[in-house]
Amino acid sequence: MNWDIVEGDWKQFGGKAKQQWARLTDDDIQLIDGNRRQLEGKIQARYGWAKDQVVDQVDRWLGRSAGDEQVIAAKAREVGDTAQERYDSTLDAIRRDPLKGMAIAAGIGFVGAIILRR
């Protein structure tokens, strides 16, 4: 994963970093503010690890975070495909029976108007 993604969404990744390295404090996470060198320095200070070990740990963590993104992207594609299928089936139903489609649309509009009027 590209570090720019982590830096851009540090609030989310900061929580994940804290889960990964429990010795990091909330203040540490806030001070790091998406800066990789700051993260590596804080991990090194909290755990007493060598610089190479810290860099390796952060790289591994980034790889796992990329896996999370792939799972999320796959789920988003699945939801998009389902929405497209339902849209297509609705469009087909309207084409087969346009009057029924108009009646349903009018009913939805009527219910929406009642809800918004309150």
N, C-alpha and C positions, 0 to 999 in steps of 0.2 A: 504494500500500500504506500502511496505517496504521503510523505509527512505533511504536505500542504493541506491534505484532507483533515488530518488530526488537528493541525493548528487552527483550521477554519471552524472546527466544531469541538473545541477544547472542552466545553462544558460537559458534553457527552463522554468524550474520551478521558477527561480528567477523572470521572467517576470510575471508569474501567481501569485506569492506571492505579487508582487507589485500591481497587479490588485486587489487582495483580501484585502490588507492592504495599502491603498493609501498613508498613512503617511510615509511609508518607502521610503527612497530616493535611488537614483541610487548608491550612496556611501554605504548605508546600505546593499543593495543587493550584492554589490561587496565584502564587508567585511564579510558578512555571509558565502559566498562561500560554500553553501550546509551544513553548520553546524547547526543542529537543535537547539542546545542550544543558539547559536548566534541569530538565527531567533526569538526564543521565547523571548530572552532578548531585542532585538530591538523592537519587538511588544509591550512588556511590557513598555519599556521606552517611546515609541511614543504615546501609548494609555492610559497609567496609569492603566492598568488592573492588577488584582491579578494573581499570577502565575498559579493557578488552571484554571482560565478563559482562559489564554493564551494557556495552554496545551490543553484544550478542543477545542479551536478555531483551533489550528494547526491540531489536530486529525480530526476534521470535514473537514477541507480543504483537508487533505490527502485522506479522503473517497471520496470526490467529484473528486479529481484528479484521483483516481482509476477508477471512473466511466468514465472519459474521456478516459482512457486507454482501457477500455472494449469496448467503442464505436469504437475506432481506430482499435482494434484487430478484431472486428466483420466486419468492412469495409475491412480490409486486407484479411480476410477469403473469403469475397464475391468476391473481385477482383481475388484472387487466384482460386476460383471455376470457375469464368468466363473464366480465362485464360486456365484452364484445359479443360473446355468444348470446347473452340475454338481449342485448340491443338488436342483434340480427334476428332473433326469434320474434321479438316484439314488432320489428319492422315487417317481417313476413306476415304476422297475424294481421297487422293493419292493412297490408296490401290485399290480403284475402277477403277481409270484411271491413271496409273503410268506415261504414256507419257505426259499427261496434267500437272502432278505434276513436271516432269522434265523440261517442257517448262516454267512453272511459275518460278521454281528455277533459270533457266538460265536467264530469264528476270530480276529477282531481282538481280542476280549477275552482269548482264550487267549494269543495272541502278546504282548499288552500285559502280561499277568500274568507271563509268562516273563521279559520284559525288565526289569520292575520288581523282580522277585525277586532278580536278580543283584546 
